[in-house]
Amino acid sequence: MAEQAMTGTGQLGQLSVTTTVDDGIRVVTVTGEIDQQTSQPLQQALNATTPALSRVVVDMSSVSFMDSTGINIFIGTHRSLAANGGWLRLAALTDPVQRIVRLVGVDTFIDCHLTVEQALNGGHPHPQ
């Protein structure tokens, strides 16, 4: 299992991104705050997805804050992966992040799961 780690810092905080592969699915684990100042490592990790790894789960269990920058990254990634026969699933959203995802309606077209395991196994998305 290959692992890459990237870190970015911004005014509000710091973002750490680690990427692994689990049974052909890219798992991107994000820790910290996703905003315009810190988002580059997340964008880079999601852009690094290859056709062979076009299925992506993002572990959001340690994300304390996300603004529209994160929403836009996930929408763009979802569109790109879907156009190539892949998918994006968000997992273990914290309460503040879940509120913004629901408010914007991202959860209506990107599957959101309670756990990374559910997302990896294609379990039912989190009920609305």
Secondary structure per residue as TSV (DSSP state, phi and psi in degrees):
chain	resnum	aa	ss	phi	psi
A	1	M	-	360.0	113.6
A	2	A	-	-76.8	149.4
A	3	E	-	-138.4	133.4
A	4	Q	E	-126.2	142.7
A	5	A	E	-127.9	136.3
A	6	M	E	-135.0	147.9
A	7	T	E	-135.8	142.7
A	8	G	E	-135.3	151.4
A	9	T	E	-123.8	151.2
A	10	G	-	-146.8	-173.7
A	11	Q	S	-66.8	-38.5
A	12	L	S	-81.5	-26.5
A	13	G	-	172.1	-149.2
A	14	Q	E	-133.3	153.0
A	15	L	E	-128.9	131.0
A	16	S	E	-120.1	135.6
A	17	V	E	-130.1	127.4
A	18	T	E	-122.8	136.0
A	19	T	E	-119.1	131.2
A	20	T	E	-131.8	173.5
A	21	V	E	-126.1	129.3
A	22	D	E	-125.1	106.3
A	23	D	T	53.4	45.0
A	24	G	T	82.1	3.9
A	25	I	E	-109.9	126.6
A	26	R	E	-74.6	126.4
A	27	V	E	-112.5	117.8
A	28	V	E	-107.3	113.7
A	29	T	E	-100.6	123.3
A	30	V	E	-114.5	133.5
A	31	T	E	-130.7	128.8
A	32	G	E	116.5	-142.4
A	33	E	E	-118.0	130.8
A	34	I	E	-102.2	111.7
A	35	D	S	-148.3	-178.3
A	36	Q	T	-58.4	-36.4
A	37	Q	T	-77.3	-25.7
A	38	T	T	-111.5	-3.3
A	39	S	-	-75.3	-14.0
A	40	Q	H	-55.9	-44.6
A	41	P	H	-61.2	-37.0
A	42	L	H	-66.1	-47.0
A	43	Q	H	-59.0	-43.7
A	44	Q	H	-63.6	-42.9
A	45	A	H	-64.4	-40.6
A	46	L	H	-74.7	-32.6
A	47	N	H	-70.0	-22.8
A	48	A	T	-77.7	-0.7
A	49	T	-	-66.2	129.7
A	50	T	-	-100.1	164.4
A	51	P	G	-55.5	-33.9
A	52	A	G	-69.2	-22.2
A	53	L	G	-121.5	52.0
A	54	S	-	-87.9	11.0
A	55	R	E	-112.3	123.4
A	56	V	E	-131.6	131.7
A	57	V	E	-113.6	130.2
A	58	V	E	-108.3	117.3
A	59	D	E	-83.5	111.2
A	60	M	E	-104.6	13.5
A	61	S	E	-62.9	-18.8
A	62	S	E	-118.0	24.5
A	63	V	E	-97.5	119.1
A	64	S	E	-93.1	-18.0
A	65	F	E	-156.3	143.3
A	66	M	E	-148.8	131.9
A	67	D	-	-106.6	-167.0
A	68	S	H	-62.1	-21.2
A	69	T	H	-60.7	-46.9
A	70	G	H	-64.2	-42.6
A	71	I	H	-57.0	-47.1
A	72	N	H	-64.4	-38.2
A	73	I	H	-61.9	-46.0
A	74	F	H	-68.1	-38.3
A	75	I	H	-63.3	-46.9
A	76	G	H	-62.1	-42.2
A	77	T	H	-65.3	-44.4
A	78	H	H	-56.6	-48.4
A	79	R	H	-61.9	-44.8
A	80	S	H	-63.4	-46.7
A	81	L	H	-66.2	-43.2
A	82	A	H	-63.4	-36.8
A	83	A	H	-64.8	-22.1
A	84	N	T	-107.9	18.5
A	85	G	T	81.8	10.1
A	86	G	-	-104.0	-166.3
A	87	W	E	-154.1	161.7
A	88	L	E	-125.0	132.3
A	89	R	E	-128.8	136.4
A	90	L	E	-100.4	140.7
A	91	A	E	-132.8	146.9
A	92	A	S	56.0	48.1
A	93	L	-	-66.5	134.0
A	94	T	-	-72.4	162.0
A	95	D	H	-54.8	-47.6
A	96	P	H	-62.7	-37.1
A	97	V	H	-73.4	-40.6
A	98	Q	H	-60.5	-39.1
A	99	R	H	-60.3	-44.5
A	100	I	H	-70.4	-38.2
A	101	V	H	-62.6	-43.1
A	102	R	H	-70.5	-41.8
A	103	L	H	-58.4	-43.8
A	104	V	H	-79.8	-22.1
A	105	G	T	91.2	12.9
A	106	V	G	-60.4	-32.5
A	107	D	G	-69.6	-6.0
A	108	T	G	-83.6	-15.2
A	109	F	T	-133.1	-9.6
A	110	I	S	-115.6	123.9
A	111	D	E	-63.7	131.2
A	112	C	E	-117.4	127.3
A	113	H	E	-118.8	153.3
A	114	L	S	-67.2	-34.5
A	115	T	S	-134.4	161.3
A	116	V	H	-64.1	-39.2
A	117	E	H	-60.2	-43.8
A	118	Q	H	-62.1	-41.4
A	119	A	H	-65.3	-41.4
A	120	L	H	-65.1	-37.1
A	121	N	H	-88.9	-1.3
A	122	G	T	72.6	26.3
A	123	G	-	-62.3	174.5
A	124	H	-	-65.2	138.0
A	125	P	-	-60.7	160.2
A	126	H	-	-60.1	131.4
A	127	P	-	-65.4	148.6
A	128	Q	-	-85.9	360.0
